[in-house]
């Protein structure tokens, strides 16, 4: 029975397959981050109804006691 000797630690290298795996993961991460950035830019910072309410409130003139002034 022959026992195969394992190579010395200094002789073991990841090789081209290890490089391709890491490069593929980096490429996938790049495209995922780019896609996420596009999606985040699509998200509105404030809802439209809140902006419309602010505009509607700005249109109305109120007196100091809170009742609308007749104009």
C-alpha positions in Angstrom: 0.0 0.0 0.0 1.4 3.3 -1.0 0.6 6.5 0.7 0.5 9.6 -1.4 2.5 12.4 0.1 0.8 15.8 0.1 2.7 18.7 -1.4 4.5 21.1 0.9 2.6 24.2 2.0 4.9 26.5 0.0 4.0 24.6 -3.2 0.3 25.0 -2.9 -1.1 27.9 -4.9 -4.7 28.9 -5.8 -4.0 28.9 -9.5 -6.1 30.2 -12.3 -9.3 28.7 -11.0 -9.1 30.6 -7.7 -8.4 33.8 -9.6 -11.4 33.3 -11.9 -13.7 32.6 -9.0 -12.6 35.8 -7.2 -12.7 37.9 -10.4 -16.2 36.6 -11.1 -17.4 37.5 -7.7 -15.9 41.0 -8.0 -17.7 41.4 -11.4 -21.0 40.3 -10.0 -20.6 42.6 -7.0 -19.9 45.5 -9.3 -23.1 44.9 -11.3 -25.2 44.4 -8.2 -24.0 47.7 -6.7 -24.6 49.5 -9.9 -28.1 48.2 -10.1 -28.8 49.0 -6.5 -27.6 52.6 -7.1 -30.0 53.0 -10.0 -32.9 51.7 -7.8 -32.1 54.0 -5.0 -32.1 57.0 -7.3 -35.6 56.1 -8.3 -36.9 56.2 -4.8 -38.7 59.5 -4.0 -37.3 61.3 -0.9 -40.7 62.4 0.2 -44.1 61.1 -0.7 -46.1 63.1 -3.3 -49.1 63.6 -0.9 -46.8 65.3 1.6 -45.5 67.7 -1.0 -49.0 68.4 -2.2 -50.2 69.1 1.3 -47.4 71.5 1.9 -48.3 73.4 -1.4 -51.9 73.4 -0.4 -51.1 74.8 3.0 -48.9 77.5 1.5 -51.7 78.7 -0.7 -54.0 79.4 2.2 -53.5 82.6 4.3 -54.3 82.3 7.9 -54.6 84.9 10.5 -52.9 84.7 13.9 -55.8 82.8 15.5 -55.9 80.1 12.9 -59.0 81.1 10.9 -58.7 81.7 7.2 -58.8 85.4 6.2 -61.4 86.6 3.8 -59.6 88.2 1.0 
